[in-house]
Structure formats: structure tokens, C-alpha cells
Amino acid sequence: MTHIILAAENEGVGTCWIAAYNPAILREALSLSADQLVFGITPLGYPKQGFKKNAVKNRKPLDEIAEFL
């Protein structure tokens, strides 16, 4: 799923990871059998024309989150 989301973002397609959903509703909507499990879903779509991301990701420095041995 992560690779799909990253590839979509690279192509200008808007998406996000959704893991909070009602499995019974999804099972019925997708006509899934009892032995089929879904662990996450993602919507895909193009942002409206002129949309610009305005949030800058404020990430911790690598040396704050990783230790190289």
C-alpha cells in the first residue's frame, strides 16, 4: 500500500492510507467472501485544478530518530 501511495503522489494523484473503516460495509460493497480480508484502502483522485500544498512537513533530523552502529 505504501508503494501505491508513493507512486500516486509521484504522478500527482491525491491519496491517503485509510485503515479505520467498517469491515462489514466494505465486505458488502466489494462482494468479498468470508475468507477475504482487507487491511487498508486508499482513495485515488486528481486534486482540483490550481490546488497547491501549503503545508511544509516538519520532520525530525535523521540523527534524532536513528542510531548508526
C-alpha positions as CSV (number, residue, x, y, z in Angstrom):
1,M,0.0,0.0,0.0
2,T,2.8,2.4,0.8
3,H,4.3,1.9,-2.6
4,I,1.0,2.6,-4.3
5,I,0.6,5.8,-2.3
6,L,4.1,7.0,-3.0
7,A,3.8,6.2,-6.8
8,A,0.4,8.0,-6.9
9,E,2.0,11.1,-5.2
10,N,4.8,11.0,-7.7
11,E,2.3,11.1,-10.5
12,G,0.3,14.0,-9.0
13,V,-2.6,11.8,-7.8
14,G,-4.0,12.6,-4.4
15,T,-4.3,9.7,-1.9
16,C,-4.1,8.7,1.7
17,W,-4.0,5.4,3.7
18,I,-7.3,4.5,5.3
19,A,-7.3,1.8,8.0
20,A,-10.3,3.0,10.0
21,Y,-13.4,1.6,8.2
22,N,-16.3,-0.7,8.9
23,P,-15.2,-4.1,7.5
24,A,-18.8,-5.4,7.2
25,I,-19.8,-2.4,5.0
26,L,-16.6,-2.8,2.8
27,R,-17.2,-6.6,2.5
28,E,-20.7,-6.0,1.2
29,A,-19.7,-3.1,-1.1
30,L,-16.9,-5.2,-2.7
31,S,-18.8,-8.5,-2.6
32,L,-16.0,-10.2,-0.6
33,S,-16.2,-13.7,0.7
34,A,-15.7,-14.5,4.4
35,D,-12.1,-15.7,3.8
36,Q,-11.0,-12.4,2.1
37,L,-9.5,-9.8,4.4
38,V,-8.8,-6.1,3.7
39,F,-6.2,-4.4,5.8
40,G,-6.3,-1.0,4.3
41,I,-7.9,1.0,1.5
42,T,-6.9,4.2,-0.4
43,P,-8.9,6.6,-2.4
44,L,-7.2,7.9,-5.6
45,G,-8.0,11.1,-7.4
46,Y,-6.6,14.2,-9.0
47,P,-6.7,17.4,-7.0
48,K,-8.8,20.2,-8.4
49,Q,-7.0,22.5,-10.8
50,G,-4.9,25.1,-9.1
51,F,-4.6,23.1,-5.8
52,K,-1.3,23.7,-4.1
53,K,0.0,22.0,-1.0
54,N,0.7,24.7,1.6
55,A,1.9,22.5,4.5
56,V,5.6,22.0,4.9
57,K,6.5,18.8,6.6
58,N,8.4,19.4,9.7
59,R,10.5,16.3,10.2
60,K,12.9,15.4,12.9
61,P,16.6,15.3,11.9
62,L,17.8,11.8,11.0
63,D,20.3,11.7,13.9
64,E,17.4,12.3,16.3
65,I,15.4,9.2,15.1
66,A,18.2,6.8,14.1
67,E,21.4,5.4,15.6
68,F,24.0,4.1,13.2
69,L,26.1,1.3,14.7
